[in-house]
């Protein structure tokens, strides 16, 4: 019996270290079976339960919930509880940019994009709100504040580029987007920012070159790459290549988030004198588009195509320019008719 008592006395401090409730140590004897208490246990008494009053489980081990920070789902099994893993906020940053970037969730995220301090992100969110409300000076102020607080804030540089572009500050917009691209060439948004600027300036050869630089980066990048390639070929009057590229973009847009692709394909068919296929693409565009102004413009373009193909290219493009495709669900098409 002496060896059994010695073992129990040595084990009791270990239980206390694990957080087991104890009301004191007994002096001699074995653990009793009756009574409870928070004081010191005498000979034959019970081990106290401290102030919590939770009964021990089988074998004297405390049951679930008796140890702070410990999740004891089964007697004798101790699993440490951990805080939930925070969700990444990168996608939230990109959600404020004027492109459909939802498919980028699986893309590799660089350390600099994950390391945005909270104060910088707060400024970015304010800039995002102002940008959506078309309050461009306010958006510029806040997004520059975000960059001041974190000089590697890539999404902020891209947003700054968009804000400056909307203020007709093209050179400054290009500089902002180029900084983001230089800092992380694997980050898609600055490519899209620069592509939009080239489209705006009718720099079709440069746009064609740029469109190939981000192809293969990720699925959403490929969709935009084929689109901008098609747009450049269309304006350079390489119509077979334009048709090939936009068809590849449509194949990647399996959920029809970018109906403007059909409008571009309709124009390509129209330029080739293929009125029937042009009308078919207009119908697909009208089916999937949810922007009334764009649908009206497409209908007007379709009426031009039905006049025996006699409407001039210039006239048809003038009709097309009335549509701007600025809806968030259709950002890929905003430059189709520029």
N, C-alpha and C positions, 0 to 999 in steps of 0.2 A: 504493500500500500504506500510505502514511503516514496517509491519512485513515481507513482501516479500523482501524488500530491505535488511533488517537485515539478513535474511536467506541466500541471495546471497553473501553478504559480508563475512559471516562465512564460506561459502562453498568454496570460491575462494582459500584460502591457502591450503585446502585439495587437490584441483586439482593440485596445484603446487607441493605438496609433491608426488603425483602420477606420476609426470614427465610430466604433460601437458604443452605445450609451452605457455609461457605468455610473453607479452611485457610490462607489467606494470599493475597497477590496476587503475580502473577508480575512480573518486571521485564523488560519488553520481550518481543517475540516474540508468537506466537499460541498459543491454547490447544492443548495437545497431545492426543493420542488414547490414549495408553497410560499404564498405571500408576494407582495411587491413593495418597492420602496426606493426612494431616491437617496437615502442616507447610507451609512456604512453597514455592510452586512456582517453579522456575527457568525459564529460557528453554526453551520447547518442552515444559515439564512440563504436568501436568494441574491443573485446579482441584481443591483438596482437598475432601473430603466432611465435614470437621469430625470430631466424635466419633461421629456416628451411623452412618456408613458406608453411607448409602443412595445408590444409583446415580442419576445424573441421567437424566431421560427424554429423548425426542426434542428436539433443539435445545438440550440442556443444562438444560432446566427440570426441577426436582425433581418426582418423581411423587407420587401420592396418599399422604398420611400423613406427609410429611417436614416439614411446617410445623405447628407447634403452633397449634391453633385454626382451622386452615384445612382444608376438605374439598375436595380436588382430584379431582373425579370424572373429569376428562379432562385430558390434558396441555395446559398453557397456559390452562386455565380454572380460576379460583379463586373458590370460593363460601364465604363466611364461615359458620361453624357458629353456631347460636344455641341458647339453652336452650329447652326445651319451654315452651309457654305454660301457666301453671298453670290448672287447672280451677277454676271458681268454686265457692265453698264456701257460697253462699247456700242452695242446695237442701238441703245437709246440715243447716243450721240449722233449716229448715222441716220437715225429716223428723222432728224431735222433737216437733212440735206435733200435736195429736190430730185432724188432718184429712188427707184425701187431697189433697195439693197437688202431685202429680207433674206435672200439666199446666201448672204455672206456670213450667217451664223456659224457655219462650219469652217470658215476660213481661218487661217493661222492669225493669231493676234500677237503683235509685237509687244515687248515689255514697255516701251514708251507709251503705247496706247492704253495699257492697263494701269500705268502709274500716275494718272491724272489726279492731282490734289483736289480735295473737296471745294476749296475756295475757287479754284479755276473752273471746276465743273458748274458751280453755282453761277458764275458769270456767263458761262456758255449757255446755260438754261435760260437765263434772262435774255441773252442775244437771240436764242431760238424763238422765244415768245414774241419778241419785237419783230423778228424777220417774218414770222407768219402773219403778223398784223400789218406788214408792209411799212413799218416804221424804221426805215433804213438807217438814218443817222443814229438812232438809239441802238439798233442792232450792231452797228459798227463799233460804237463806244464799248458795249459790253463784250463783244467778241475780241476786241483788242485787249480789254482787261483780262480776259481768260488767257490770252497768249502771254501777257505780261507776267501772270502768275505761274505759267507753265510754258516755257518756250518750245517744248516738244509736243504741244497739243495739236496733233495732225488734223483732227476734225475741225478744230477752230480755224486753222489756216484755210481749209477748204470753204468753210462757211464765210469767212472773210472775203474769199474770192467771189463767192456768189453775191454777197452784199455789194461789193464794189462793182461787179458787173452790172447789177441792177441800177447802180448810180452812174453808169456809163464811164466808169473809171477802169477802162480795159487793161491798160498797162499795169496798174497796181493789182488788179485782179489776177493777171497772169503771174505776177511776181509771187503773190500769196500762194497760189496753187502749186507753183514750181517749188517753193520751199517745202511743202508737204511731200511732194513727189521725191525730192532729193533726200529728205530725211528717211523715207521708207518707200522704196520702189515697189514693194509688194502690196501697198495699200491702194485699192482701186479708186476711191473718190477723186483724188487729184487728177487722174487720167481723164475722168469724165468731165471735170471742171475745165481742163485745158481743151478737151474735144469740143465742148460747147462754145468756148471762146473762138476756136478756129472756124467752127460752123458760122458763128455770128459774123466773122470777118470774111467769110467766103474763101477761106484758105483750104481749098479742096485737096490739093496735093499733100500738104502738110497733115491734113486730117486723115488721109488715107495711110500715111506713114505711121501716125500715132495710133491709129486703130489696131495695127498689128502688134504694137508693143505690149499690150496688156491681154492679148488673146492667150488662153490657156491658164490664166491666173485662178479663175473659179467660174462656176456656171453662169452667175449673173454677169461677170465680166465678159464672158464669151458672147452673151446675148447683145450687150452693148457694143462690143467690138465688131460683130457682124453688122449691126445696125449702122454704125458710123462708117464702116467700110462701104456699105450699100449706098449711104447718103453721098459719100464722096464720089463713088463711081457714077452715080446718077447725075450729079452736076458736072462731072467730067465727060459725060455722055458715053461711058462704057456700060451700056445697058445690059448686055448679057452678064457681066460681072456683078452689076448692081442687083440683078434678079437673083443670081446665085447667092449672094451674101444675105439679102433680106429673107430669102427662103430658109437659110440656115438659122437666122435669128428667130423666125416664126416657129421652126421645129423645136427650139429650146424654150419657147414660151408656151409650155404645155397647158397652162391654166388661163391663157388669154388675158394676162394682166396688161399687155401692151398692144391694144387694138390698132394703134397708129401704124404698126408694121404693115397691116393690111392696106392702109391708105398709101403708104410709100410704094408697095407692090402694085397697087392700082395705077399710080402715076407712071411706074416703069412700063407696065403693059400699055398704058395710054400713049406714051412716047413712041412705042413700037407699032402703034396702030391696031393693037389687039383690043378692040372695044369690048368684046364679050367677056374676056378674062378680067379686064379692068372693072367692069360692072359687077362681076362676081366678087371681087375683092372689096368693092365699096359696100356690098351687102354684108360681108363678114365684118367689116368695120362698124357698120350701123348696128349689127347684132351685139357686138361686145362693148362698144363705147357707151359710157354713161354721162357724157358731157354734151349738153344740148347744143351749144354754140359750135362745137366741132362736128356734130352730126349734121347740122344745117349746112356747114361749109362743104362737107363731103357730098351731101345731096346736090348742092349747086355744082360741084365739080363733076359729079356723075351726069348731070344734065348736059354739061358741056361735051362730055364724051359721046353722048348719044346722038349728037347732031352730025351723024355720018362721018365722024372723025375729022371734020373740016375746021374745027376751032384751032387756032394757032397755038403753038407751045407757049408763047408769051401770054396769051389770054388765059390759058388754063392755069399757068403758074400764078398769075395775078389773082385769080379766084382762090387758089390754094392758100395764098398768104393770109387770108382772113382767119384761118385757124391757127391757134398758137399752142394748143395742147399743154396747158399749164396745170391740169389736174394732177394731184399727187399719185393717183392710181395709174396715170398714163405718162409718166415723166419722160419715157424714152422717146416719145414722139414730138416733144416740144420744138425740135429743130427740123422736123421733116420738111416743113414747107417754107423754111426761111429763104 
